[in-house]
Amino acid sequence: MRDFRLGDVLDDYCVKCRRLTNHSIVSLIAAKAAKVRCRTCYSDHDYRNEQIPPSKKDMKKAALFNQVLAGVAPPPEVETVAAPPLPIEAPAAEPLSTEPPPDPAPVRPKGARKKA
């Protein structure tokens, strides 16, 4: 990858726009962008390496989740004992019936009336 120069355009998260936008490099330190200027709102800020910060809502959810996990006692360890294998038995064969299945009751069409 080539070295950055002042005025080069790159993508970064803008704290004012709150989204990933094009930025121009304003200052360099050790051939890396230090400060950038948003090309949409023209605000200057430190280069954030195109990383969007986590939302405060997600951070609160994670803190609450960790607090709940800290209050839960770990489950007790259960020793597993290997049971002896059970013998496999063949299923009993059912005798086949020679009678035909009974006829189903006739189905009346929907909306048909009984004859009196």
N, CA, C and O atoms as a MOPAC input file, in Angstrom:
PM7 MOZYME 1SCF
protein

 N      0.83300 1    -1.16200 1     0.00000 1
 C      0.00000 1     0.00000 1     0.00000 1
 C      0.88800 1     1.23800 1     0.00000 1
 O      1.92200 1     1.26600 1     0.66600 1
 N      0.49100 1     2.23900 1    -0.73300 1
 C      1.31300 1     3.44300 1    -0.82600 1
 C      1.15500 1     4.30300 1     0.42300 1
 O      0.20300 1     4.14000 1     1.18700 1
 N      2.09000 1     5.21000 1     0.62000 1
 C      2.03600 1     6.11700 1     1.76800 1
 C      0.96400 1     7.16900 1     1.53800 1
 O      0.68400 1     7.55600 1     0.40400 1
 N      0.37400 1     7.62100 1     2.62900 1
 C     -0.62400 1     8.68100 1     2.54500 1
 C      0.06500 1    10.02300 1     2.35700 1
 O      1.20600 1    10.21500 1     2.77800 1
 N     -0.64700 1    10.95600 1     1.71400 1
 C     -0.17400 1    12.33300 1     1.56100 1
 C     -1.27700 1    13.26400 1     2.02800 1
 O     -2.44100 1    12.87000 1     2.09100 1
 N     -0.91400 1    14.50500 1     2.35700 1
 C     -1.91100 1    15.48200 1     2.76500 1
 C     -2.92100 1    15.68400 1     1.63400 1
 O     -2.54100 1    15.81900 1     0.47100 1
 N     -4.18900 1    15.70300 1     1.97900 1
 C     -5.24200 1    15.91500 1     0.99100 1
 C     -5.79600 1    14.63500 1     0.39100 1
 O     -6.81400 1    14.67400 1    -0.29900 1
 N     -5.14700 1    13.49400 1     0.64000 1
 C     -5.68000 1    12.22600 1     0.13000 1
 C     -7.06000 1    11.97000 1     0.73100 1
 O     -7.35000 1    12.38300 1     1.85400 1
 N     -7.90000 1    11.28500 1    -0.03300 1
 C     -9.25800 1    10.98300 1     0.41900 1
 C     -9.30500 1     9.54400 1     0.91400 1
 O     -8.82800 1     8.62400 1     0.24900 1
 N     -9.89200 1     9.37000 1     2.09600 1
 C    -10.09300 1     8.03000 1     2.63900 1
 C    -11.40900 1     7.99700 1     3.39900 1
 O    -11.99300 1     9.04200 1     3.68600 1
 N    -11.87000 1     6.80500 1     3.72200 1
 C    -13.12400 1     6.64300 1     4.46700 1
 C    -12.82900 1     6.60900 1     5.95200 1
 O    -11.84200 1     6.01700 1     6.38900 1
 N    -13.69800 1     7.25200 1     6.72800 1
 C    -13.56700 1     7.23400 1     8.17600 1
 C    -14.92600 1     7.52800 1     8.78800 1
 O    -15.82000 1     8.03900 1     8.11400 1
 N    -15.07900 1     7.20400 1    10.07200 1
 C    -16.32700 1     7.48000 1    10.78300 1
 C    -16.31200 1     8.93100 1    11.23400 1
 O    -15.38200 1     9.35600 1    11.91900 1
 N    -17.32900 1     9.69700 1    10.86000 1
 C    -17.44500 1    11.09900 1    11.24900 1
 C    -18.28000 1    11.17600 1    12.51800 1
 O    -19.39000 1    10.64600 1    12.57000 1
 N    -17.73700 1    11.84600 1    13.55600 1
 C    -18.45600 1    11.95000 1    14.82000 1
 C    -19.61700 1    12.92300 1    14.71600 1
 O    -20.58400 1    12.80200 1    15.46800 1
 N    -19.54900 1    13.88000 1    13.81100 1
 C    -20.62900 1    14.85100 1    13.66200 1
 C    -21.74900 1    14.28000 1    12.79600 1
 O    -22.92200 1    14.39700 1    13.15100 1
 N    -21.40500 1    13.67100 1    11.67700 1
 C    -22.41800 1    13.06400 1    10.78600 1
 C    -22.93600 1    11.73900 1    11.34400 1
 O    -24.03200 1    11.30400 1    10.99100 1
 N    -22.15600 1    11.09900 1    12.21000 1
 C    -22.45400 1     9.77800 1    12.77100 1
 C    -22.61500 1     8.70300 1    11.69700 1
 O    -23.52700 1     7.87800 1    11.75200 1
 N    -21.71900 1     8.73300 1    10.73300 1
 C    -21.71400 1     7.69600 1     9.70700 1
 C    -20.35900 1     7.64700 1     9.03500 1
 O    -19.52600 1     8.52700 1     9.25400 1
 N    -20.12900 1     6.64400 1     8.22800 1
 C    -18.87900 1     6.46100 1     7.51300 1
 C    -18.92800 1     7.30400 1     6.24400 1
 O    -19.77300 1     7.07700 1     5.37800 1
 N    -18.01700 1     8.28200 1     6.13100 1
 C    -18.02600 1     9.18600 1     4.97200 1
 C    -16.60800 1     9.37200 1     4.44900 1
 O    -15.64800 1     8.87900 1     5.04200 1
 N    -16.48400 1    10.08500 1     3.33900 1
 C    -15.18400 1    10.43000 1     2.78000 1
 C    -14.54200 1    11.51600 1     3.63400 1
 O    -15.22100 1    12.42900 1     4.10200 1
 N    -13.23100 1    11.41200 1     3.83400 1
 C    -12.48300 1    12.38700 1     4.60500 1
 C    -11.19600 1    12.72700 1     3.85900 1
 O    -10.66300 1    11.90500 1     3.11400 1
 N    -10.70900 1    13.93400 1     4.06400 1
 C     -9.41600 1    14.35500 1     3.53400 1
 C     -8.41400 1    14.37200 1     4.67800 1
 O     -8.75100 1    14.74500 1     5.80200 1
 N     -7.19300 1    13.97200 1     4.39100 1
 C     -6.15900 1    13.95000 1     5.41200 1
 C     -5.68400 1    15.38000 1     5.66500 1
 O     -5.32600 1    16.09400 1     4.72800 1
 N     -5.68100 1    15.80000 1     6.94100 1
 C     -5.26400 1    17.13700 1     7.32500 1
 C     -3.86300 1    17.11200 1     7.91900 1
 O     -3.07400 1    18.02200 1     7.66400 1
 N     -3.53300 1    16.07800 1     8.71500 1
 C     -2.18600 1    15.98600 1     9.27100 1
 C     -1.74000 1    14.53200 1     9.29600 1
 O     -2.54700 1    13.60900 1     9.40100 1
 N     -0.42400 1    14.36100 1     9.19500 1
 C      0.19200 1    13.03600 1     9.16800 1
 C      1.19600 1    12.91700 1    10.30800 1
 O      1.87400 1    13.88600 1    10.64800 1
 N      1.28800 1    11.73000 1    10.89600 1
 C      2.33300 1    11.41800 1    11.86400 1
 C      2.86800 1    10.04300 1    11.48700 1
 O      2.11900 1     9.06700 1    11.43700 1
 N      4.17300 1     9.97300 1    11.22100 1
 C      4.85200 1     8.72900 1    10.84300 1
 C      4.16400 1     8.07800 1     9.63900 1
 O      3.92000 1     6.87200 1     9.64000 1
 N      3.85900 1     8.86100 1     8.63300 1
 C      3.25900 1     8.41500 1     7.38200 1
 C      1.87800 1     7.78500 1     7.56700 1
 O      1.41300 1     7.02900 1     6.71400 1
 N      1.22900 1     8.10300 1     8.68700 1
 C     -0.13400 1     7.63500 1     8.92900 1
 C     -1.00000 1     8.84900 1     9.20200 1
 O     -0.53000 1     9.84700 1     9.74700 1
 N     -2.26900 1     8.76100 1     8.82300 1
 C     -3.19000 1     9.87900 1     9.02500 1
 C     -3.41400 1    10.08700 1    10.51400 1
 O     -3.69900 1     9.13400 1    11.23900 1
 N     -3.28600 1    11.33200 1    10.97500 1
 C     -3.52100 1    11.65800 1    12.37700 1
 C     -4.84500 1    12.40400 1    12.52200 1
 O     -5.66100 1    12.06400 1    13.37900 1
 N     -5.05600 1    13.41300 1    11.69100 1
 C     -6.31100 1    14.16800 1    11.71100 1
 C     -6.88300 1    14.18200 1    10.30200 1
 O     -6.15400 1    14.24200 1     9.31200 1
 N     -8.20500 1    14.12600 1    10.24100 1
 C     -8.90300 1    14.14100 1     8.96000 1
 C    -10.04400 1    15.15700 1     9.00800 1
 O    -10.50400 1    15.55000 1    10.08000 1
 N    -10.49200 1    15.57400 1     7.80900 1
 C    -11.60500 1    16.51400 1     7.69800 1
 C    -12.70200 1    15.84800 1     6.86000 1
 O    -12.46200 1    15.37300 1     5.75000 1
 N    -13.91900 1    15.83100 1     7.43000 1
 C    -15.05500 1    15.23300 1     6.74500 1
 C    -15.38100 1    16.06600 1     5.50900 1
 O    -15.43100 1    17.29400 1     5.58500 1
 N    -15.60100 1    15.41400 1     4.38000 1
 C    -15.91200 1    16.14400 1     3.15100 1
 C    -17.39700 1    16.42900 1     3.02600 1
 O    -17.82500 1    17.03400 1     2.04200 1
 N    -18.20000 1    16.00500 1     4.00800 1
 C    -19.62800 1    16.29800 1     4.00200 1
 C    -19.94500 1    17.48600 1     4.89400 1
 O    -20.63300 1    18.41500 1     4.47000 1
 N    -19.44300 1    17.46400 1     6.14400 1
 C    -19.76300 1    18.53600 1     7.10000 1
 C    -18.55100 1    19.41200 1     7.42600 1
 O    -18.68800 1    20.39600 1     8.15200 1
 N    -17.38500 1    19.07900 1     6.91100 1
 C    -16.14400 1    19.84600 1     7.09000 1
 C    -15.68100 1    19.94600 1     8.54000 1
 O    -15.03800 1    20.92900 1     8.90600 1
 N    -15.98700 1    18.97100 1     9.35900 1
 C    -15.48200 1    18.96700 1    10.73600 1
 C    -14.17500 1    18.18000 1    10.78600 1
 O    -14.01700 1    17.16900 1    10.10100 1
 N    -13.23700 1    18.66100 1    11.61000 1
 C    -11.95100 1    17.99500 1    11.78100 1
 C    -11.99500 1    17.11500 1    13.01800 1
 O    -12.57000 1    17.49500 1    14.03900 1
 N    -11.39100 1    15.94400 1    12.92800 1
 C    -11.29800 1    15.05200 1    14.08700 1
 C    -10.15600 1    14.07800 1    13.87600 1
 O     -9.59400 1    13.99300 1    12.78300 1
 N     -9.81200 1    13.34200 1    14.92600 1
 C     -8.75300 1    12.34000 1    14.83500 1
 C     -9.19300 1    11.21400 1    13.91300 1
 O    -10.37900 1    10.89700 1    13.81500 1
 N     -8.20900 1    10.61200 1    13.23300 1
 C     -8.50200 1     9.48800 1    12.34300 1
 C     -8.85500 1     8.27700 1    13.19200 1
 O     -8.12700 1     7.95100 1    14.12900 1
 N     -9.93900 1     7.61600 1    12.88600 1
 C    -10.45800 1     6.50800 1    13.69600 1
 C    -10.27400 1     5.14500 1    13.02500 1
 O    -10.85700 1     4.16000 1    13.47900 1
 N     -9.50200 1     5.07000 1    11.98800 1
 C     -9.21800 1     3.81000 1    11.28300 1
 C    -10.48200 1     3.12500 1    10.78500 1
 O    -10.56800 1     1.89700 1    10.79900 1
 N    -11.45300 1     3.90100 1    10.35000 1
 C    -12.71000 1     3.39600 1     9.77400 1
 C    -13.49500 1     2.51900 1    10.73700 1
 O    -14.28900 1     1.68500 1    10.30000 1
 N    -13.28900 1     2.69200 1    12.04200 1
 C    -13.99700 1     1.87000 1    13.02000 1
 C    -15.13800 1     2.67300 1    13.63300 1
 O    -14.93500 1     3.76200 1    14.16900 1
 N    -16.32600 1     2.11900 1    13.54400 1
 C    -17.49700 1     2.75800 1    14.12200 1
 C    -17.52200 1     2.41400 1    15.61000 1
 O    -17.44700 1     1.23800 1    15.96800 1
 N    -17.62700 1     3.42200 1    16.48500 1
 C    -17.64100 1     3.11800 1    17.91900 1
 C    -18.92100 1     2.39100 1    18.31100 1
 O    -19.96100 1     2.59100 1    17.68500 1
 N    -18.85500 1     1.54800 1    19.34100 1
 C    -20.07000 1     0.83700 1    19.76800 1
 C    -21.08300 1     1.82800 1    20.33100 1
 O    -20.71100 1     2.82700 1    20.94600 1
 N    -22.35800 1     1.54400 1    20.11600 1
 C    -23.39400 1     2.44700 1    20.60400 1
 C    -23.49600 1     2.34300 1    22.12300 1
 O    -23.15200 1     1.31700 1    22.71100 1
 N    -23.97400 1     3.41900 1    22.75000 1
 C    -24.10800 1     3.42900 1    24.20400 1
 C    -25.13800 1     2.40600 1    24.66000 1
 O    -25.02000 1     1.83500 1    25.74400 1
 N    -26.14600 1     2.17800 1    23.83000 1
 C    -27.17700 1     1.19800 1    24.17500 1
 C    -26.57300 1    -0.19800 1    24.25800 1
 O    -26.87700 1    -0.95200 1    25.18200 1
 N    -25.71300 1    -0.54900 1    23.29100 1
 C    -25.07300 1    -1.86300 1    23.30400 1
 C    -24.14000 1    -2.00900 1    24.50300 1
 O    -24.03800 1    -3.09000 1    25.08300 1
 N    -23.45400 1    -0.91600 1    24.87800 1
 C    -22.55300 1    -0.97700 1    26.02100 1
 C    -23.33800 1    -1.17900 1    27.31900 1
 O    -22.88500 1    -1.90600 1    28.20400 1
 N    -24.51500 1    -0.54100 1    27.44400 1
 C    -25.34000 1    -0.71100 1    28.63300 1
 C    -25.87200 1    -2.13700 1    28.70700 1
 O    -25.91700 1    -2.72900 1    29.78500 1
 N    -26.27900 1    -2.69200 1    27.55800 1
 C    -26.77600 1    -4.06800 1    27.52900 1
 C    -25.68300 1    -5.03100 1    27.96500 1
 O    -25.93900 1    -5.95600 1    28.73600 1
 N    -24.47100 1    -4.82000 1    27.47600 1
 C    -23.36000 1    -5.70600 1    27.82800 1
 C    -23.04500 1    -5.60500 1    29.32500 1
 O    -22.76400 1    -6.61700 1    29.96700 1
 N    -23.09100 1    -4.38700 1    29.88200 1
 C    -22.80700 1    -4.21100 1    31.30900 1
 C    -23.86700 1    -4.91000 1    32.15900 1
 O    -23.53100 1    -5.57000 1    33.14200 1
 N    -25.14600 1    -4.77200 1    31.79000 1
 C    -26.21700 1    -5.43400 1    32.53000 1
 C    -26.11000 1    -6.95100 1    32.42300 1
 O    -26.32800 1    -7.66400 1    33.40200 1
 N    -25.77800 1    -7.43500 1    31.25000 1
 C    -25.63300 1    -8.87500 1    31.03400 1
 C    -24.50400 1    -9.42300 1    31.90200 1
 O    -24.65300 1   -10.47600 1    32.52200 1
 N    -23.37300 1    -8.71200 1    31.95000 1
 C    -22.24800 1    -9.15800 1    32.77500 1
 C    -22.60100 1    -9.11900 1    34.25700 1
 O    -22.16200 1    -9.97600 1    35.02500 1
 N    -23.39800 1    -8.11800 1    34.66500 1
 C    -23.81500 1    -8.01900 1    36.06200 1
 C    -24.70600 1    -9.19500 1    36.44400 1
 O    -24.57300 1    -9.74000 1    37.54000 1
 N    -25.60800 1    -9.59100 1    35.55500 1
 C    -26.48500 1   -10.73300 1    35.81700 1
 C    -25.67100 1   -12.01900 1    35.88100 1
 O    -25.89900 1   -12.86000 1    36.75000 1
 N    -24.72400 1   -12.17100 1    34.96100 1
 C    -23.88800 1   -13.37900 1    34.96400 1
 C    -23.03200 1   -13.47300 1    36.21800 1
 O    -22.76100 1   -14.57200 1    36.70300 1
 N    -22.60500 1   -12.33500 1    36.74600 1
 C    -21.78300 1   -12.35400 1    37.95000 1
 C    -22.59400 1   -12.80900 1    39.16000 1
 O    -22.03800 1   -13.40500 1    40.08200 1
 N    -23.90200 1   -12.53700 1    39.17200 1
 C    -24.75000 1   -12.91100 1    40.29600 1
 C    -25.22700 1   -14.34900 1    40.25300 1
 O    -25.74200 1   -14.85300 1    41.25100 1
 N    -25.07200 1   -15.01500 1    39.14000 1
 C    -25.52900 1   -16.40000 1    39.00600 1
 C    -24.41200 1   -17.33400 1    39.43400 1
 O    -23.27000 1   -17.20500 1    38.99300 1
 N    -24.76100 1   -18.28600 1    40.30800 1
 C    -23.77300 1   -19.27000 1    40.75600 1
 C    -23.52000 1   -20.27400 1    39.63600 1
 O    -24.44100 1   -20.64000 1    38.90600 1
 N    -22.28500 1   -20.71500 1    39.50300 1
 C    -22.01300 1   -21.71400 1    38.46300 1
 C    -22.69700 1   -23.03200 1    38.81000 1
 O    -22.82500 1   -23.36100 1    39.98900 1
 N    -23.13500 1   -23.78900 1    37.81600 1
 C    -23.80400 1   -25.06000 1    38.09400 1
 C    -22.83200 1   -26.06100 1    38.71400 1
 O    -21.65200 1   -26.07300 1    38.36400 1
 N    -23.31800 1   -26.90400 1    39.63500 1
 C    -22.42300 1   -27.89600 1    40.24200 1
 C    -22.00400 1   -28.92400 1    39.20200 1
 O    -22.75200 1   -29.26700 1    38.28600 1
 N    -20.79100 1   -29.39600 1    39.38100 1
 C    -20.28400 1   -30.38900 1    38.43900 1
 C    -20.89100 1   -31.75100 1    38.76300 1
 O    -20.95700 1   -32.15100 1    39.92500 1
 N    -21.32500 1   -32.44400 1    37.74400 1
 C    -21.93900 1   -33.75900 1    37.90200 1
 C    -21.00500 1   -34.77700 1    37.26700 1
 O    -20.58600 1   -34.64500 1    36.11700 1
 N    -20.69100 1   -35.80800 1    38.06900 1
 C    -19.84700 1   -36.86000 1    37.53500 1
 C    -20.68500 1   -37.76400 1    36.64500 1
 O    -21.79400 1   -38.15700 1    37.00800 1
 N    -20.15900 1   -38.08000 1    35.50700 1
 C    -20.86800 1   -38.97800 1    34.59600 1
 C    -20.29300 1   -40.37400 1    34.75500 1
 O    -19.07900 1   -40.57700 1    34.72700 1
 N    -21.18400 1   -41.31300 1    34.91800 1
 C    -20.78300 1   -42.71200 1    35.05300 1
 C    -21.26100 1   -43.42500 1    33.80100 1
 O    -22.42000 1   -43.31000 1    33.40400 1
 N    -20.34900 1   -44.16000 1    33.18800 1
 C    -20.70100 1   -44.87900 1    31.97000 1
 C    -21.59400 1   -46.06300 1    32.32300 1
 O    -21.21000 1   -46.91400 1    33.12500 1
 N    -22.77200 1   -46.12000 1    31.73300 1
 C    -23.70600 1   -47.21500 1    31.95800 1
 C    -23.34500 1   -48.37100 1    31.02700 1
 O    -22.86600 1   -48.14500 1    29.91600 1
 N    -23.57200 1   -49.60500 1    31.47500 1
 C    -23.27800 1   -50.73600 1    30.59100 1
 C    -24.24000 1   -50.71600 1    29.40000 1
 O    -25.39400 1   -50.31200 1    29.54400 1
 N    -23.78100 1   -51.14200 1    28.24900 1
 C    -24.65000 1   -51.11000 1    27.06400 1
 C    -25.82700 1   -52.07200 1    27.23000 1
 O    -25.68100 1   -53.17500 1    27.75600 1
 N    -26.97900 1   -51.62900 1    26.77400 1
 C    -28.18500 1   -52.46000 1    26.83500 1
 C    -28.21500 1   -53.40900 1    25.64400 1
 O    -27.79700 1   -53.04200 1    24.54600 1
 N    -28.71400 1   -54.64400 1    25.85800 1
 C    -28.79800 1   -55.57300 1    24.71100 1
 C    -29.88600 1   -55.09800 1    23.74500 1
 O    -30.93800 1   -54.60600 1    24.15400 1
 N    -29.60200 1   -55.25900 1    22.46800 1
 C    -30.55000 1   -54.84600 1    21.43900 1
 C    -31.42800 1   -56.04200 1    21.09900 1
 O    -30.93300 1   -57.11000 1    20.74200 1
 N    -32.74000 1   -55.84800 1    21.21400 1
 C    -33.69000 1   -56.91200 1    20.89700 1
 C    -34.38700 1   -56.58200 1    19.58400 1
 O    -34.64600 1   -55.42000 1    19.27000 1
 N    -34.68100 1   -57.62800 1    18.83100 1
 C    -35.39700 1   -57.43800 1    17.56600 1
 C    -36.86700 1   -57.17500 1    17.87700 1
 O    -37.42200 1   -57.82400 1    18.76400 1
 N    -37.51200 1   -56.24600 1    17.17700 1
 C    -38.93000 1   -55.98300 1    17.43900 1
 C    -39.77800 1   -57.19900 1    17.04800 1
 O    -39.49400 1   -57.90000 1    16.07700 1
 N    -40.81900 1   -57.41500 1    17.83900 1
 C    -41.71100 1   -58.55200 1    17.57600 1
 C    -42.52200 1   -58.27300 1    16.32200 1
 O    -43.01700 1   -57.16500 1    16.11300 1
 N    -42.64900 1   -59.31900 1    15.47800 1
 C    -43.40100 1   -59.16000 1    14.23400 1
 C    -44.88700 1   -59.29100 1    14.53000 1
 O    -45.31400 1   -60.23900 1    15.18900 1
 N    -45.68100 1   -58.32700 1    14.03700 1
 C    -47.12900 1   -58.37400 1    14.23000 1
 C    -47.74300 1   -59.22400 1    13.11300 1
 O    -47.31900 1   -59.15100 1    11.95900 1
 N    -48.74000 1   -60.02600 1    13.47100 1
 C    -49.37800 1   -60.83200 1    12.41900 1
 C    -50.16300 1   -59.91700 1    11.48100 1
 O    -50.80200 1   -58.96100 1    11.91900 1
 N    -50.10500 1   -60.22200 1    10.19200 1
 C    -50.81600 1   -59.43200 1     9.20300 1
 C    -52.28900 1   -59.82200 1     9.17500 1
 O    -52.61900 1   -61.00400 1     9.26600 1
 N    -53.15100 1   -58.86200 1     9.05200 1
 C    -54.58900 1   -59.10300 1     9.00700 1
 C    -54.99600 1   -59.39400 1     7.55900 1
 O    -54.52200 1   -58.74300 1     6.62800 1
 N    -55.88200 1   -60.38400 1     7.38200 1
 C    -56.34300 1   -60.73900 1     6.04000 1
 C    -57.64700 1   -60.04200 1     5.70000 1
 O    -58.11100 1   -60.12800 1     4.56300 1
 N    -58.25700 1   -59.34500 1     6.67200 1
 C    -59.51100 1   -58.65100 1     6.40800 1
 C    -59.23500 1   -57.32400 1     5.71900 1
 O    -58.25400 1   -56.65300 1     6.03900 1
 N    -60.10400 1   -56.93100 1     4.76000 1
 C    -59.91900 1   -55.63100 1     4.11300 1
 C    -60.32500 1   -54.51900 1     5.09100 1
 O    -61.14100 1   -54.76000 1     5.98000 1
 N    -59.78300 1   -53.33400 1     4.94800 1
 C    -60.13700 1   -52.24200 1     5.85400 1
 C    -61.60900 1   -51.85300 1     5.66400 1
 O    -62.13600 1   -51.98300 1     4.55900 1
 N    -62.28300 1   -51.37800 1     6.72200 1
 C    -63.70000 1   -51.01800 1     6.59600 1
 C    -63.86100 1   -49.80500 1     5.68600 1
 O    -62.97100 1   -48.96100 1     5.57900 1
 N    -65.04900 1   -49.74000 1     5.01900 1
 C    -65.32500 1   -48.61700 1     4.12500 1
 C    -65.58600 1   -47.36300 1     4.94200 1
 O    -66.27400 1   -47.42900 1     5.96100 1
 N    -65.05600 1   -46.22700 1     4.52100 1
 C    -65.31900 1   -44.99200 1     5.25700 1
 C    -66.76000 1   -44.53900 1     5.02500 1
 O    -67.37600 1   -44.89500 1     4.02000 1
 N    -67.29500 1   -43.74700 1     5.96800 1
 C    -68.66400 1   -43.23800 1     5.83100 1
 C    -68.70500 1   -42.28300 1     4.64900 1
 O    -67.74700 1   -41.54700 1     4.41100 1
 N    -69.82900 1   -42.28700 1     3.89200 1
 C    -69.90800 1   -41.39200 1     2.73300 1
 C    -69.89100 1   -39.93000 1     3.20300 1
 O    -70.49100 1   -39.58300 1     4.22000 1
 N    -69.20500 1   -39.10400 1     2.45400 1
 C    -69.08400 1   -37.69800 1     2.78300 1
 C    -70.11000 1   -36.91700 1     1.97700 1
 O    -70.19400 1   -37.04100 1     0.75600 1
 N    -70.89300 1   -36.10500 1     2.69400 1
 C    -71.88900 1   -35.26100 1     2.04500 1
 C    -71.20400 1   -34.00500 1     1.52600 1
 O    -70.32100 1   -33.46200 1     2.19000 1
 N    -71.60600 1   -33.53400 1     0.33400 1
 C    -71.02800 1   -32.28900 1    -0.16300 1
 C    -71.42900 1   -31.13000 1     0.75000 1
 O    -72.47400 1   -31.16400 1     1.39900 1
 N    -70.59700 1   -30.12900 1     0.78300 1
 C    -70.84800 1   -28.98600 1     1.66000 1
 C    -72.10300 1   -28.25700 1     1.20500 1
 O    -72.26900 1   -27.96700 1     0.02000 1
 N    -72.97900 1   -27.96600 1     2.15100 1
 C    -74.21000 1   -27.25100 1     1.85000 1
 C    -75.36700 1   -28.15400 1     1.46900 1
 O    -76.47600 1   -27.66300 1     1.25800 1
 N    -75.14600 1   -29.46600 1     1.37300 1
 C    -76.24800 1   -30.37800 1     1.00900 1
 C    -77.10500 1   -30.64600 1     2.23700 1
 O    -76.58800 1   -30.75600 1     3.34900 1
 N    -78.41000 1   -30.75100 1     2.03500 1
 C    -79.35100 1   -30.98200 1     3.13000 1
 C    -79.70100 1   -32.46300 1     3.21500 1
 O    -79.60700 1   -33.21600 1     2.24600 1
 N    -80.11200 1   -32.83900 1     4.42800 1
 C    -80.58800 1   -34.19500 1     4.62600 1
 C    -81.95000 1   -34.33700 1     3.97300 1
 O    -82.76500 1   -33.41400 1     3.99500 1
 N    -82.18400 1   -35.49600 1     3.39700 1
 C    -83.50200 1   -35.75900 1     2.81100 1
 C    -84.40500 1   -36.29200 1     3.89500 1
 O    -84.01500 1   -37.16400 1     4.67200 1
 N    -85.65100 1   -35.75200 1     3.94600 1
 C    -86.60300 1   -36.16300 1     4.97900 1
 C    -87.45000 1   -37.30600 1     4.55700 1
 O    -88.29800 1   -37.76200 1     5.32300 1

